[in-house]
Amino acid sequence: MNTIFDWMPWDFLDDWMKEDRHLMRAFRSVSDRAAGRFPPVNVWMDENAAVLEARLPGKTAADVDLTLESDAIVLTDKPAPAKEGEPAAKPAWQRRITLPFEVDSAKITASFRNGVLTVHCPKAVRADLHRIAISNG
């Protein structure tokens, strides 16, 4: 015979927490976009360069601003021009991709085709390390 003492409150809480996890997973994609994780970007690297690929459905090359910072590539949505008498609109999203090496800014190339932005970022060539002789005197 089951009594109220046989019922364990943590069983109910465990079931409730499982449902809560499902709800949070459903809303996570919306919050990811709001937190700057949009657009999704794939990055491939080898010993010579990095290639970034961002999927931007419904956008054109004119809708996106691409800049190089000291250690990162920054993608920014260009907001629609503000109407007269209204404050300037803020970008809907901005995505900053940090690279583990310096980029040769003169050799970066970017192309936009069928809603996919592809950025090729070659590594900067550094001077070779060499030993410097120290004289006594």
HUVENUR-V206063 format. One line per field, one symbol per residue. ss: DSSP state (~ for helix, > for strand, _ for the rest). phi: phi as a letter, one per 20 degrees, with the letter a starting at -180 (. if undefined). psi: psi as a letter, one per 30 degrees, with the letter a starting at -180 (. if undefined). A space follows every 10 residues. Layout:
BEGIN
ss->???
phi->???
psi->???
END
This chain:
BEGIN
ss->________~~ ~~~~~~~~~~ ~~~~~~~~~~ ~~~~______ >>>>>___>> >>>>>_____ ~~~>>>>>__ _>>>>>>___ __________ ___>>>>>__ __>_~~~_>> >>>__>>>>> >>>_______ _______
phi->.edffefdff ffffffffff ffffffefff ffffenedef cecdccfdac cdcdecfndc ffecdccddg cbdcdcfeff gfffndfffe ffbbcddede bfdfffdfcc ccblmcedcd dfffedfffb fdfdeeq
psi->kklfffkjff eeeeeeeeee eeeeeefeee eeefgggklk kkkkkafflk kkjkkikfll effkkklkae glkkkkkjlk kklkfllkkl kelkkkjkkg lkkjffgkkk lkkhgkkkkj jkkkklkkkl kkkklk.
END
